[in-house]
Amino acid sequence: LPPASLAADFSGHWRHFERDAIQIPPAIYDHSADFIFWQRGDRVYGTWSESGHRESHGCVKGVAKGRLVQVQMCLQAGSFGSERAAVCPKYSPSTDRFDLSRKTLTWYRYNDAAGRWERYVTLTKRNSLSSKPWPKECGAADAAS
């Protein structure tokens, strides 16, 4: 394990999949989330997608501190929710974070009303590194802040 001051390696393709996770009678939907992270030093950036009864996708960036990375996200135009959220390349304030354990990445979302971080889903690593290039619509890769 790296010391707390060093950033862990978040790079790779991370995936969550749960069959029949969302029930909106009369239909039942699977839930999936995918993150592809690249990393330069403590800067983490990437793309994400989530689907269930609706689909969204966009970009993500953040700064890793030890085994935690707090991120800012944006939605691609046309994604579900993009009419009321930050549309890439503009990023929302940081309300999501990822905690890395040995083989999983736990996604937490900040609950303003409760004043605390809440576990959302756990992702597992599919591939170590992505060969996909950084998408231009995400803005500058090293602009993580």
Biotite code that builds the C-alpha atoms (Angstrom):
import biotite.structure as struc

atoms = struc.array([
    struc.Atom([0.000, 0.000, 0.000], chain_id="A", res_id=1, res_name="LEU", atom_name="CA", element="C"),
    struc.Atom([1.321, 3.455, -0.840], chain_id="A", res_id=2, res_name="PRO", atom_name="CA", element="C"),
    struc.Atom([1.703, 6.001, 1.971], chain_id="A", res_id=3, res_name="PRO", atom_name="CA", element="C"),
    struc.Atom([-1.347, 8.268, 2.402], chain_id="A", res_id=4, res_name="ALA", atom_name="CA", element="C"),
    struc.Atom([0.493, 11.162, 0.762], chain_id="A", res_id=5, res_name="SER", atom_name="CA", element="C"),
    struc.Atom([0.994, 9.218, -2.475], chain_id="A", res_id=6, res_name="LEU", atom_name="CA", element="C"),
    struc.Atom([-1.819, 8.711, -4.951], chain_id="A", res_id=7, res_name="ALA", atom_name="CA", element="C"),
    struc.Atom([-2.945, 5.141, -5.565], chain_id="A", res_id=8, res_name="ALA", atom_name="CA", element="C"),
    struc.Atom([-3.389, 3.973, -9.163], chain_id="A", res_id=9, res_name="ASP", atom_name="CA", element="C"),
    struc.Atom([-7.006, 4.465, -10.265], chain_id="A", res_id=10, res_name="PHE", atom_name="CA", element="C"),
    struc.Atom([-6.343, 3.923, -13.993], chain_id="A", res_id=11, res_name="SER", atom_name="CA", element="C"),
    struc.Atom([-8.324, 1.353, -15.934], chain_id="A", res_id=12, res_name="GLY", atom_name="CA", element="C"),
    struc.Atom([-11.876, 0.336, -16.803], chain_id="A", res_id=13, res_name="HIS", atom_name="CA", element="C"),
    struc.Atom([-14.102, -0.091, -13.730], chain_id="A", res_id=14, res_name="TRP", atom_name="CA", element="C"),
    struc.Atom([-17.605, -1.604, -13.980], chain_id="A", res_id=15, res_name="ARG", atom_name="CA", element="C"),
    struc.Atom([-20.695, -2.173, -11.859], chain_id="A", res_id=16, res_name="HIS", atom_name="CA", element="C"),
    struc.Atom([-23.520, -4.429, -13.065], chain_id="A", res_id=17, res_name="PHE", atom_name="CA", element="C"),
    struc.Atom([-26.620, -5.542, -11.203], chain_id="A", res_id=18, res_name="GLU", atom_name="CA", element="C"),
    struc.Atom([-29.366, -7.540, -12.893], chain_id="A", res_id=19, res_name="ARG", atom_name="CA", element="C"),
    struc.Atom([-32.987, -6.517, -12.211], chain_id="A", res_id=20, res_name="ASP", atom_name="CA", element="C"),
    struc.Atom([-31.824, -3.708, -9.899], chain_id="A", res_id=21, res_name="ALA", atom_name="CA", element="C"),
    struc.Atom([-34.409, -1.052, -10.774], chain_id="A", res_id=22, res_name="ILE", atom_name="CA", element="C"),
    struc.Atom([-38.117, -1.758, -10.525], chain_id="A", res_id=23, res_name="GLN", atom_name="CA", element="C"),
    struc.Atom([-40.533, 0.701, -12.083], chain_id="A", res_id=24, res_name="ILE", atom_name="CA", element="C"),
    struc.Atom([-43.740, -1.316, -12.450], chain_id="A", res_id=25, res_name="PRO", atom_name="CA", element="C"),
    struc.Atom([-44.471, -2.981, -14.706], chain_id="A", res_id=26, res_name="PRO", atom_name="CA", element="C"),
    struc.Atom([-40.839, -3.031, -15.915], chain_id="A", res_id=27, res_name="ALA", atom_name="CA", element="C"),
    struc.Atom([-37.594, -4.202, -14.274], chain_id="A", res_id=28, res_name="ILE", atom_name="CA", element="C"),
    struc.Atom([-34.229, -2.841, -15.451], chain_id="A", res_id=29, res_name="TYR", atom_name="CA", element="C"),
    struc.Atom([-30.590, -3.830, -15.042], chain_id="A", res_id=30, res_name="ASP", atom_name="CA", element="C"),
    struc.Atom([-28.260, -1.171, -13.589], chain_id="A", res_id=31, res_name="HIS", atom_name="CA", element="C"),
    struc.Atom([-24.747, -0.633, -14.899], chain_id="A", res_id=32, res_name="SER", atom_name="CA", element="C"),
    struc.Atom([-22.022, 1.956, -14.417], chain_id="A", res_id=33, res_name="ALA", atom_name="CA", element="C"),
    struc.Atom([-18.689, 2.161, -16.232], chain_id="A", res_id=34, res_name="ASP", atom_name="CA", element="C"),
    struc.Atom([-15.719, 4.429, -15.550], chain_id="A", res_id=35, res_name="PHE", atom_name="CA", element="C"),
    struc.Atom([-12.570, 4.551, -17.645], chain_id="A", res_id=36, res_name="ILE", atom_name="CA", element="C"),
    struc.Atom([-9.868, 6.391, -15.712], chain_id="A", res_id=37, res_name="PHE", atom_name="CA", element="C"),
    struc.Atom([-6.520, 7.684, -16.914], chain_id="A", res_id=38, res_name="TRP", atom_name="CA", element="C"),
    struc.Atom([-4.015, 9.019, -14.411], chain_id="A", res_id=39, res_name="GLN", atom_name="CA", element="C"),
    struc.Atom([-0.992, 11.343, -14.456], chain_id="A", res_id=40, res_name="ARG", atom_name="CA", element="C"),
    struc.Atom([0.572, 11.589, -11.015], chain_id="A", res_id=41, res_name="GLY", atom_name="CA", element="C"),
    struc.Atom([-2.284, 12.525, -8.687], chain_id="A", res_id=42, res_name="ASP", atom_name="CA", element="C"),
    struc.Atom([-4.532, 13.781, -11.531], chain_id="A", res_id=43, res_name="ARG", atom_name="CA", element="C"),
    struc.Atom([-7.329, 11.371, -12.443], chain_id="A", res_id=44, res_name="VAL", atom_name="CA", element="C"),
    struc.Atom([-9.570, 11.953, -15.441], chain_id="A", res_id=45, res_name="TYR", atom_name="CA", element="C"),
    struc.Atom([-11.844, 9.846, -17.560], chain_id="A", res_id=46, res_name="GLY", atom_name="CA", element="C"),
    struc.Atom([-15.221, 9.025, -18.995], chain_id="A", res_id=47, res_name="THR", atom_name="CA", element="C"),
    struc.Atom([-18.286, 7.495, -17.384], chain_id="A", res_id=48, res_name="TRP", atom_name="CA", element="C"),
    struc.Atom([-21.627, 6.010, -18.334], chain_id="A", res_id=49, res_name="SER", atom_name="CA", element="C"),
    struc.Atom([-24.549, 4.782, -16.290], chain_id="A", res_id=50, res_name="GLU", atom_name="CA", element="C"),
    struc.Atom([-27.673, 3.021, -17.459], chain_id="A", res_id=51, res_name="SER", atom_name="CA", element="C"),
    struc.Atom([-30.816, 1.586, -15.980], chain_id="A", res_id=52, res_name="GLY", atom_name="CA", element="C"),
    struc.Atom([-34.219, 2.870, -17.006], chain_id="A", res_id=53, res_name="HIS", atom_name="CA", element="C"),
    struc.Atom([-32.402, 5.954, -18.319], chain_id="A", res_id=54, res_name="ARG", atom_name="CA", element="C"),
    struc.Atom([-28.917, 6.482, -19.739], chain_id="A", res_id=55, res_name="GLU", atom_name="CA", element="C"),
    struc.Atom([-26.317, 9.133, -18.990], chain_id="A", res_id=56, res_name="SER", atom_name="CA", element="C"),
    struc.Atom([-22.674, 9.540, -19.924], chain_id="A", res_id=57, res_name="HIS", atom_name="CA", element="C"),
    struc.Atom([-19.964, 12.144, -19.646], chain_id="A", res_id=58, res_name="GLY", atom_name="CA", element="C"),
    struc.Atom([-16.543, 13.013, -18.294], chain_id="A", res_id=59, res_name="CYS", atom_name="CA", element="C"),
    struc.Atom([-14.934, 12.982, -14.864], chain_id="A", res_id=60, res_name="VAL", atom_name="CA", element="C"),
    struc.Atom([-11.809, 14.558, -13.327], chain_id="A", res_id=61, res_name="LYS", atom_name="CA", element="C"),
    struc.Atom([-10.286, 14.835, -9.894], chain_id="A", res_id=62, res_name="GLY", atom_name="CA", element="C"),
    struc.Atom([-7.225, 14.727, -7.678], chain_id="A", res_id=63, res_name="VAL", atom_name="CA", element="C"),
    struc.Atom([-6.242, 11.509, -5.904], chain_id="A", res_id=64, res_name="ALA", atom_name="CA", element="C"),
    struc.Atom([-5.131, 11.595, -2.282], chain_id="A", res_id=65, res_name="LYS", atom_name="CA", element="C"),
    struc.Atom([-3.966, 8.194, -1.146], chain_id="A", res_id=66, res_name="GLY", atom_name="CA", element="C"),
    struc.Atom([-6.722, 5.672, -1.927], chain_id="A", res_id=67, res_name="ARG", atom_name="CA", element="C"),
    struc.Atom([-9.439, 8.296, -2.407], chain_id="A", res_id=68, res_name="LEU", atom_name="CA", element="C"),
    struc.Atom([-10.267, 10.505, -5.373], chain_id="A", res_id=69, res_name="VAL", atom_name="CA", element="C"),
    struc.Atom([-12.914, 13.202, -5.117], chain_id="A", res_id=70, res_name="GLN", atom_name="CA", element="C"),
    struc.Atom([-14.207, 14.058, -8.582], chain_id="A", res_id=71, res_name="VAL", atom_name="CA", element="C"),
    struc.Atom([-16.117, 16.585, -10.614], chain_id="A", res_id=72, res_name="GLN", atom_name="CA", element="C"),
    struc.Atom([-18.389, 15.234, -13.332], chain_id="A", res_id=73, res_name="MET", atom_name="CA", element="C"),
    struc.Atom([-20.138, 16.577, -16.412], chain_id="A", res_id=74, res_name="CYS", atom_name="CA", element="C"),
    struc.Atom([-22.775, 15.170, -18.734], chain_id="A", res_id=75, res_name="LEU", atom_name="CA", element="C"),
    struc.Atom([-22.573, 14.930, -22.504], chain_id="A", res_id=76, res_name="GLN", atom_name="CA", element="C"),
    struc.Atom([-25.246, 17.007, -24.231], chain_id="A", res_id=77, res_name="ALA", atom_name="CA", element="C"),
    struc.Atom([-28.348, 14.878, -24.775], chain_id="A", res_id=78, res_name="GLY", atom_name="CA", element="C"),
    struc.Atom([-27.698, 12.606, -21.788], chain_id="A", res_id=79, res_name="SER", atom_name="CA", element="C"),
    struc.Atom([-30.517, 12.145, -19.291], chain_id="A", res_id=80, res_name="PHE", atom_name="CA", element="C"),
    struc.Atom([-30.323, 15.031, -16.804], chain_id="A", res_id=81, res_name="GLY", atom_name="CA", element="C"),
    struc.Atom([-28.164, 17.278, -19.003], chain_id="A", res_id=82, res_name="SER", atom_name="CA", element="C"),
    struc.Atom([-30.867, 19.959, -18.998], chain_id="A", res_id=83, res_name="GLU", atom_name="CA", element="C"),
    struc.Atom([-30.221, 20.591, -15.290], chain_id="A", res_id=84, res_name="ARG", atom_name="CA", element="C"),
    struc.Atom([-26.558, 19.654, -14.852], chain_id="A", res_id=85, res_name="ALA", atom_name="CA", element="C"),
    struc.Atom([-23.093, 20.732, -15.970], chain_id="A", res_id=86, res_name="ALA", atom_name="CA", element="C"),
    struc.Atom([-22.690, 19.907, -19.671], chain_id="A", res_id=87, res_name="VAL", atom_name="CA", element="C"),
    struc.Atom([-19.165, 18.993, -20.796], chain_id="A", res_id=88, res_name="CYS", atom_name="CA", element="C"),
    struc.Atom([-16.659, 20.597, -20.868], chain_id="A", res_id=89, res_name="PRO", atom_name="CA", element="C"),
    struc.Atom([-18.098, 22.494, -17.841], chain_id="A", res_id=90, res_name="LYS", atom_name="CA", element="C"),
    struc.Atom([-17.870, 20.423, -14.663], chain_id="A", res_id=91, res_name="TYR", atom_name="CA", element="C"),
    struc.Atom([-20.161, 20.349, -11.635], chain_id="A", res_id=92, res_name="SER", atom_name="CA", element="C"),
    struc.Atom([-18.910, 20.957, -8.096], chain_id="A", res_id=93, res_name="PRO", atom_name="CA", element="C"),
    struc.Atom([-17.499, 17.825, -6.486], chain_id="A", res_id=94, res_name="SER", atom_name="CA", element="C"),
    struc.Atom([-20.274, 15.637, -5.035], chain_id="A", res_id=95, res_name="THR", atom_name="CA", element="C"),
    struc.Atom([-18.828, 12.218, -5.921], chain_id="A", res_id=96, res_name="ASP", atom_name="CA", element="C"),
    struc.Atom([-15.815, 10.308, -4.654], chain_id="A", res_id=97, res_name="ARG", atom_name="CA", element="C"),
    struc.Atom([-14.215, 6.912, -5.166], chain_id="A", res_id=98, res_name="PHE", atom_name="CA", element="C"),
    struc.Atom([-12.434, 4.846, -2.512], chain_id="A", res_id=99, res_name="ASP", atom_name="CA", element="C"),
    struc.Atom([-10.007, 2.217, -3.783], chain_id="A", res_id=100, res_name="LEU", atom_name="CA", element="C"),
    struc.Atom([-9.597, -1.086, -2.005], chain_id="A", res_id=101, res_name="SER", atom_name="CA", element="C"),
    struc.Atom([-7.600, -4.069, -3.187], chain_id="A", res_id=102, res_name="ARG", atom_name="CA", element="C"),
    struc.Atom([-9.851, -5.099, -6.104], chain_id="A", res_id=103, res_name="LYS", atom_name="CA", element="C"),
    struc.Atom([-12.815, -2.730, -5.965], chain_id="A", res_id=104, res_name="THR", atom_name="CA", element="C"),
    struc.Atom([-13.685, 0.928, -6.276], chain_id="A", res_id=105, res_name="LEU", atom_name="CA", element="C"),
    struc.Atom([-16.553, 2.166, -4.118], chain_id="A", res_id=106, res_name="THR", atom_name="CA", element="C"),
    struc.Atom([-18.520, 5.130, -5.487], chain_id="A", res_id=107, res_name="TRP", atom_name="CA", element="C"),
    struc.Atom([-19.874, 7.509, -2.848], chain_id="A", res_id=108, res_name="TYR", atom_name="CA", element="C"),
    struc.Atom([-22.228, 10.445, -3.424], chain_id="A", res_id=109, res_name="ARG", atom_name="CA", element="C"),
    struc.Atom([-22.556, 13.379, -1.064], chain_id="A", res_id=110, res_name="TYR", atom_name="CA", element="C"),
    struc.Atom([-26.013, 13.783, 0.460], chain_id="A", res_id=111, res_name="ASN", atom_name="CA", element="C"),
    struc.Atom([-26.393, 17.520, 1.179], chain_id="A", res_id=112, res_name="ASP", atom_name="CA", element="C"),
    struc.Atom([-29.563, 17.104, 3.257], chain_id="A", res_id=113, res_name="ALA", atom_name="CA", element="C"),
    struc.Atom([-27.946, 14.492, 5.525], chain_id="A", res_id=114, res_name="ALA", atom_name="CA", element="C"),
    struc.Atom([-24.522, 16.175, 5.479], chain_id="A", res_id=115, res_name="GLY", atom_name="CA", element="C"),
    struc.Atom([-22.628, 12.958, 4.739], chain_id="A", res_id=116, res_name="ARG", atom_name="CA", element="C"),
    struc.Atom([-21.136, 10.708, 2.065], chain_id="A", res_id=117, res_name="TRP", atom_name="CA", element="C"),
    struc.Atom([-23.314, 7.699, 1.161], chain_id="A", res_id=118, res_name="GLU", atom_name="CA", element="C"),
    struc.Atom([-22.215, 4.526, -0.605], chain_id="A", res_id=119, res_name="ARG", atom_name="CA", element="C"),
    struc.Atom([-23.765, 4.271, -4.064], chain_id="A", res_id=120, res_name="TYR", atom_name="CA", element="C"),
    struc.Atom([-22.266, 1.259, -5.888], chain_id="A", res_id=121, res_name="VAL", atom_name="CA", element="C"),
    struc.Atom([-19.105, -0.863, -5.954], chain_id="A", res_id=122, res_name="THR", atom_name="CA", element="C"),
    struc.Atom([-17.175, -1.277, -9.206], chain_id="A", res_id=123, res_name="LEU", atom_name="CA", element="C"),
    struc.Atom([-14.660, -3.961, -10.154], chain_id="A", res_id=124, res_name="THR", atom_name="CA", element="C"),
    struc.Atom([-11.697, -3.560, -12.487], chain_id="A", res_id=125, res_name="LYS", atom_name="CA", element="C"),
    struc.Atom([-12.226, -4.959, -15.980], chain_id="A", res_id=126, res_name="ARG", atom_name="CA", element="C"),
    struc.Atom([-8.992, -3.846, -17.689], chain_id="A", res_id=127, res_name="ASN", atom_name="CA", element="C"),
    struc.Atom([-5.820, -2.236, -16.393], chain_id="A", res_id=128, res_name="SER", atom_name="CA", element="C"),
    struc.Atom([-5.368, 0.502, -18.969], chain_id="A", res_id=129, res_name="LEU", atom_name="CA", element="C"),
    struc.Atom([-7.490, 2.012, -21.664], chain_id="A", res_id=130, res_name="SER", atom_name="CA", element="C"),
    struc.Atom([-6.221, 2.463, -25.195], chain_id="A", res_id=131, res_name="SER", atom_name="CA", element="C"),
    struc.Atom([-8.965, 4.991, -25.949], chain_id="A", res_id=132, res_name="LYS", atom_name="CA", element="C"),
    struc.Atom([-7.765, 8.586, -26.362], chain_id="A", res_id=133, res_name="PRO", atom_name="CA", element="C"),
    struc.Atom([-8.951, 11.354, -24.022], chain_id="A", res_id=134, res_name="TRP", atom_name="CA", element="C"),
    struc.Atom([-12.151, 12.790, -25.617], chain_id="A", res_id=135, res_name="PRO", atom_name="CA", element="C"),
    struc.Atom([-11.874, 16.398, -26.816], chain_id="A", res_id=136, res_name="LYS", atom_name="CA", element="C"),
    struc.Atom([-15.390, 17.169, -25.559], chain_id="A", res_id=137, res_name="GLU", atom_name="CA", element="C"),
    struc.Atom([-14.176, 16.596, -21.982], chain_id="A", res_id=138, res_name="CYS", atom_name="CA", element="C"),
    struc.Atom([-11.891, 19.637, -22.053], chain_id="A", res_id=139, res_name="GLY", atom_name="CA", element="C"),
    struc.Atom([-8.216, 19.701, -21.111], chain_id="A", res_id=140, res_name="ALA", atom_name="CA", element="C"),
    struc.Atom([-7.067, 16.489, -19.406], chain_id="A", res_id=141, res_name="ALA", atom_name="CA", element="C"),
    struc.Atom([-4.704, 18.225, -17.011], chain_id="A", res_id=142, res_name="ASP", atom_name="CA", element="C"),
    struc.Atom([-7.272, 20.800, -15.916], chain_id="A", res_id=143, res_name="ALA", atom_name="CA", element="C"),
    struc.Atom([-8.356, 18.648, -12.969], chain_id="A", res_id=144, res_name="ALA", atom_name="CA", element="C"),
    struc.Atom([-9.048, 20.871, -10.011], chain_id="A", res_id=145, res_name="SER", atom_name="CA", element="C"),
])
